[in-house]
Amino acid sequence: MTKHPIQITILNDSRQVVCEAECGIDWSSPEATDLASQRIKDRFGEGIQLAYLDLAEVEDNHDILQWNDIIKNKNLSLPLLLLNGQPRISGPFDIRQLLDTVEAEIEIMD
């Protein structure tokens, strides 16, 4: 269980086709985010929240507009994994990589 609250955010753009062979996790799928949320809860307890933001759906949001600029300026790939608002993985990742990244973040915070 973590002593520190962590906000996990997955930024993605459903308008983009990243891989024609449908490789990687489709984070826009509620099943994928539900499974990830359950694995996070099982491994770390209740102090960690997961949010998914589709850049295609929230273009008028100020934070999303800022992220669009950051993604473009830093040439980041989507999906983008954020922990407490900081980019941690740019490009395709799976649930195992997400969990490992959260674990590393917890170790750093302790």
C-alpha positions in Angstrom: 0.0 0.0 0.0 1.2 3.5 -0.8 1.5 6.3 1.7 1.4 8.9 -1.1 -1.5 9.6 -3.4 -0.7 9.1 -7.0 -2.7 10.3 -10.0 -2.1 8.2 -13.1 -3.3 9.8 -16.3 -3.2 8.2 -19.8 -3.3 10.8 -22.6 -4.2 9.5 -26.0 -5.8 10.6 -29.2 -8.4 8.2 -30.7 -8.1 10.0 -34.1 -4.6 8.6 -34.5 -3.9 5.1 -35.9 -0.6 4.1 -34.3 -0.3 0.6 -35.6 -2.2 -0.9 -38.5 -1.8 -4.4 -37.0 -3.6 -3.3 -33.8 -0.6 -3.8 -31.6 -0.5 -2.7 -28.0 -3.3 -1.9 -25.6 -6.2 0.2 -26.8 -6.4 2.5 -23.8 -9.6 4.1 -25.2 -11.3 0.8 -24.4 -13.2 0.9 -21.1 -12.2 -2.8 -20.6 -8.5 -1.9 -20.7 -8.7 1.0 -18.3 -11.0 -1.1 -16.0 -8.5 -3.9 -16.0 -5.6 -1.5 -15.3 -7.5 0.1 -12.5 -8.2 -3.3 -10.9 -4.5 -4.3 -11.2 -3.4 -1.0 -9.7 -5.8 -1.5 -6.8 -4.7 -5.1 -6.3 -1.0 -4.2 -6.2 -1.0 -0.8 -4.5 -4.3 -0.4 -2.6 -6.7 2.5 -2.8 -4.4 5.6 -2.9 -3.9 5.6 -6.6 -6.3 6.8 -9.2 -6.3 6.2 -13.0 -7.8 8.6 -15.5 -8.0 8.4 -19.3 -8.1 11.5 -21.4 -8.8 11.4 -25.1 -7.3 14.4 -26.8 -9.9 14.1 -29.5 -12.8 14.7 -27.2 -11.6 17.5 -24.9 -10.0 20.0 -27.2 -11.5 23.0 -25.5 -10.0 22.1 -22.1 -7.1 24.4 -21.1 -5.0 21.6 -19.6 -5.4 19.5 -22.8 -4.5 22.4 -25.0 -1.3 22.8 -22.9 -0.6 19.1 -23.2 -1.1 19.2 -27.0 1.6 22.0 -27.1 4.0 20.0 -24.8 3.5 16.8 -26.9 4.2 18.7 -30.1 7.2 20.7 -28.7 8.9 17.7 -27.1 8.0 15.4 -29.9 6.3 12.9 -27.5 4.5 9.9 -28.8 1.0 8.8 -27.7 -0.3 7.2 -25.6 1.5 9.2 -22.9 1.6 8.0 -19.3 1.6 10.7 -16.7 2.2 10.2 -13.0 1.2 13.2 -10.9 1.2 15.3 -14.1 4.7 14.3 -15.1 5.4 12.3 -18.3 6.8 8.9 -17.6 6.2 6.8 -20.7 5.8 8.2 -24.2 4.5 5.7 -26.8 2.8 2.3 -26.5 3.0 0.6 -23.1 1.2 -2.2 -21.4 -0.3 -2.7 -17.9 2.9 -4.4 -16.7 5.0 -1.3 -17.7 2.4 1.0 -16.1 2.6 -1.0 -12.8 6.4 -1.0 -12.9 6.5 2.7 -13.5 4.1 3.3 -10.6 6.2 1.1 -8.3 9.3 3.0 -9.2 7.5 6.3 -8.5 6.5 5.0 -5.1 10.0 4.0 -4.3 11.3 7.4 -5.2 8.6 9.1 -3.0 9.4 7.0 0.0 
